[in-house]
Each structure stands twice: as structure tokens, then as C-alpha cells.
Amino acid sequence: MISLYLEQTSYLHRMPAGIKLLGMAALSLALYPIGQVSILFGLALLTLLIYASLGRPALQGLKVFRSLVPIFALIFIMQAWSVGVYEACALLLRMGTLILIANLITLTTKMDDMMTAMMPLFSPLRLFGVDPKRIAFAVTLLIRFIPVLMGVTQHLLDAWKSRGGGRQLWKLAIPLTIQSIRLSDHVAEALASRGGIRSVKKP
Amino acid sequence: MQDKSLVQIALYAALIAALGLIPPVPFVTGIPITAQTLGVMLAGIMLGPWRGALSMALFIFVVALGAPLLSGGRGGLGVFVGPTAGFAIGFPFAAFATGYAALLLRKLPTFPATLLASILGGIIVLYVFGITGFKLVTGRDWLDAAKIMMVFIPGDIVKAVIAAAVAQAVVKGLPDAVYTRR
């Protein structure tokens, strides 16, 4: 539902999440000193070929990058104007490739596996008395309530439109905030009456 | 941390995701302004500095796990290597600063107090992170990075005003719900 993960199997899906994350970290360091447009272009093309090897859904997933076009255009103009067109191309190719590679990990790794791979980052929190299980519970709660609050938002939008709408759409944030606060009170009561998070076995 | 705080943190993070659903309003600069950074300001005001920051950290963590929760349906690890990475990483710090400032300004009436807090946390602190991230990713110098980011400022000032207006309305409707105004 609310994940960019592609439900399929591939060589990238089978690779462990930790290896993929370390690989990306290494690649981002390796890419940094490269300044030749030809090499960067080749690498970008290679990354796109990997997308193609995953099939059509992966390529369609590239649509989400449309929202980055304005900021990329802005960076290109500024860079071309102050340093040069060649450097601007190199910068955009390097940045674009890195984003594509990072997105590739997201497309081929289940959220559960990603969380397991990232959990060691939270172990220092034990020193402050925070149980990593609570983090897992909070993540579950967040993911569960996104569709609920999106539903509330949609209802408010529909009601707004049926009353004639108008430009002051921001006013919807008021009932949305109030309803979220009420909802969180109800959820907290429901949780308390069931014995609290300590009683949750596996979130 | 109590269970109730944990629920508030999680639900508030879900609210930020829902705010990403409100259609972006094209602003004078031609760059659409989205409701999401409005949510960052409101997190600090509604939940206070610590819980506000935790709820933003949770939100960003779930984005990193692969949920397309940022406005425009963006998400995943790509966000953290892109030109706007600093903003995403700065969300928890901006929420903390907003909440902390709102607590300090508690003696002022709601609207000016939350407006000032939103400008300090949601604009100044957030842009320190945003510009630093932009500089690191694009390799430009500070002044250039700051200049490019300026196009977003007018939209963010509008959002700070909206955050203050929302805070004022919520204080009227549910006086106990706004942590920094209790």
C-alpha cells in the first residue's frame, strides 16, 4: 500500500539489505571525486539499465522524480551561470545517479528488512532506557494511521468542495489537527485498557 | 516515555503524511508550496520540543524505510542524497526549536508567540540544515547555496502565519491539546 517497494523477485531483491546499504554508502563516496561528464553519463546510463533489467514497474516508478525537476533546473541554471555548463552537467549527473541508486534499494527491499538492517543504529538508545521495541511499535502505529488520516483529509476536502470551496484551503489544517488530537487520545485510551505497549508481543 | 506520548508522536507523524496530500498551492515564485513544512512547525507547537522532534524523527525514519510520504510522493533513501536532503534531516531539529521557542514565549498571546516560534524553528533553523545539505550535495559555496534557497522563503513565511493561525484556532477549540500553551 504505502511503500515504494516492488512486489517481485530479482537478483537485487535477494541481496541482503545491510549489504545494499553499505554498497550505497561506498558508491556515494566513490562518485564524489568523479568530474568527467562522459564517465558520469555512462554510470547514469548503467543505473538506468539496472532499472530496465527489473522490468516495467521499476521504470514506471521513476515518475516520482518529476517533482524534483524544478529544483534540478534551478541548480543547473545557477551552476552553468557561475561555473560553466560542463560542470553543471557533471553535478546533475552525479546527483541524479546517486538518487537513482538509493531509490533502487528502496524499490528492492521490504520495509521490514530495511528496519531490521537499520535497527543496530538504535541500540545506543538502550543507554537512555528506550526499548527498541517501542520504536518498532511507533513505526507500526504511524503506518497504520496514515490511511486513516488521509481518509479524514479526503473527507474534509470533499466537504470543503461541496460547500463551494475557495482559495483558503489552509483552513482545513484546523479540523484536521483537532481530529488527529482526538484520535490520538482515543488510541491511547484503547492501548491503556489493553495493558499498554508492554503487553504487545510482536508489533 | 509514556504510552500516551508514544501514540501522540506516531499519530502526529501520520498527520504530517496526510498534510502531504493537500494539493500544493502554486505561489508567486512559481515553486509550489506544500503543507508539509507547516506540519513541522505545528509539531513543535502542538507537542512541545521533545515529542515534536521525536515525531519528526519517526516520520523521517519511515520515509527512509521506503514510504513515499514526502509531498509529491517522494520517499526512500533517494531523499537523503538529493539536493533537499538537509531539509528532511533538519525536520526534527526545526520542530524542537519551534517548540522550545514557543515555550519561552508562553507569556505572549498565542498568535505572535507561535508565529515567532515558527519563523525561528520552521524557517531559520530548518534553512540552516537545508542550506548546509544543499552545499554538501552540490558543492557550491555558502552564499550561492543560500541564494538558491531564497526562492522558498516567501512560501515559508506564509506557512508560519498559517501555523500561528491554526495554533490559535486549536487553542480555542481544545485548550488542553496545545502543549506549549498549557
Interface residues (C-beta under 8 A of the other chain):
Chain A: I2 S3 L4 Y5 L21 M24 S28 V64 F65 R66 S67 L68 P70 I71 F72 L74 I75 M78 Q79 S82 L91 M95 L98 I99 L100 A102 N103 I105 T106 L107 T109 M111 M114 M115 M118 V130 R134 I135 F137 A138 V139 L141 L142 I143 F145 I146 V148 L149 M150 V152 T153 Q154 L157 L169 W170 L172 A173 I174 L176 T177 I178 S180 I181 R182 L183 S184 V187 A188 L191 A192 G196 I197
Chain B: M1 D3 K4 L6 V7 Q8 I9 A10 L11 Y12 A13 A14 L15 A17 A18 L19 L21 I22 P23 V25 G30 I31 A35 L38 L42 M46 L58 F59 F61 V62 A64 L65 G66 A67 P68 L69 S71 G72 G73 R74 G75 G76 L77 G78 V79 F80 V81 G82 P83 T84 V137 T138 G139 R140 D144 K147 I148 V151 I162 A165 V166 A169 V170 G173 L174 A177
